[in-house]
């Protein structure tokens, strides 16, 4: 029984140490008035993700428009 109490105590204190409340840090970061839109306030990782998404969207749009143009042309008779 003593072993069970020790193991339960170890598990409960270990999980408490890992789960640190980091919400206030995030609130400070995202509420800071630095002129950046909220989707870029996370730093370089957010910027990279935003630019990648924008680039893929532009590529997909151009690809779709190109194939709409190609599909609308009449086929040449053989």
C-alpha positions as CSV (number, residue, x, y, z in Angstrom):
1,X,0.0,0.0,0.0
2,X,2.9,2.4,0.7
3,X,4.2,1.7,-2.8
4,X,0.9,2.6,-4.3
5,X,0.8,5.9,-2.5
6,X,4.3,6.7,-3.6
7,X,3.6,5.8,-7.2
8,X,0.4,7.8,-7.3
9,X,2.1,10.8,-5.7
10,X,4.9,10.7,-8.3
11,X,2.5,10.5,-11.2
12,X,0.3,13.3,-10.0
13,X,3.2,15.7,-9.3
14,X,4.9,14.9,-12.6
15,X,1.8,15.7,-14.5
16,X,1.3,18.9,-12.6
17,X,4.8,20.1,-13.5
18,X,4.3,19.4,-17.2
19,X,1.0,21.2,-17.6
20,X,2.1,24.8,-17.0
21,X,-0.5,27.4,-17.8
22,X,0.9,29.4,-20.8
23,X,-2.4,31.1,-21.7
24,X,-1.4,34.5,-20.2
25,X,1.8,34.6,-22.4
26,X,-0.3,33.9,-25.5
27,X,-2.8,36.6,-24.5
28,X,0.0,39.2,-24.1
29,X,1.4,38.2,-27.5
30,X,-1.9,38.3,-29.4
31,X,-3.3,41.5,-27.7
32,X,-0.1,43.5,-28.2
33,X,-0.7,46.5,-30.5
34,X,2.2,46.1,-32.9
35,X,0.4,46.7,-36.2
36,X,0.5,43.1,-37.3
37,X,-2.6,41.1,-38.3
38,X,-3.5,38.4,-35.8
39,X,-2.6,35.6,-38.2
40,X,1.0,36.8,-38.4
41,X,1.6,37.6,-34.7
42,X,3.1,34.1,-34.1
43,X,6.4,35.1,-35.8
44,X,8.3,33.5,-38.7
45,X,6.4,30.2,-38.6
46,X,3.1,32.0,-39.1
47,X,4.6,34.1,-41.9
48,X,5.9,31.0,-43.7
49,X,2.6,29.2,-43.3
50,X,0.7,32.3,-44.6
51,X,3.0,32.7,-47.6
52,X,2.9,29.0,-48.5
53,X,-0.9,29.0,-48.3
54,X,-1.2,32.2,-50.4
55,X,1.3,30.8,-53.0
56,X,-0.5,27.4,-53.3
57,X,-3.9,29.2,-53.6
58,X,-2.5,31.4,-56.4
59,X,-1.0,28.4,-58.2
60,X,-4.2,26.5,-57.9
61,X,-6.3,29.3,-59.2
62,X,-4.0,29.9,-62.2
63,X,-4.0,26.2,-62.9
64,X,-7.8,26.0,-62.8
65,X,-8.1,29.0,-65.1
66,X,-5.6,27.7,-67.6
67,X,-7.5,24.4,-67.8
68,X,-10.8,26.2,-68.2
69,X,-9.3,28.1,-71.1
70,X,-7.8,25.0,-72.7
71,X,-11.1,23.1,-72.2
72,X,-13.1,25.9,-73.9
73,X,-11.1,25.8,-77.1
74,X,-12.5,23.6,-79.9
75,X,-10.4,20.6,-80.8
76,X,-8.6,20.6,-84.1
77,X,-10.0,18.1,-86.6
78,X,-7.4,15.4,-87.6
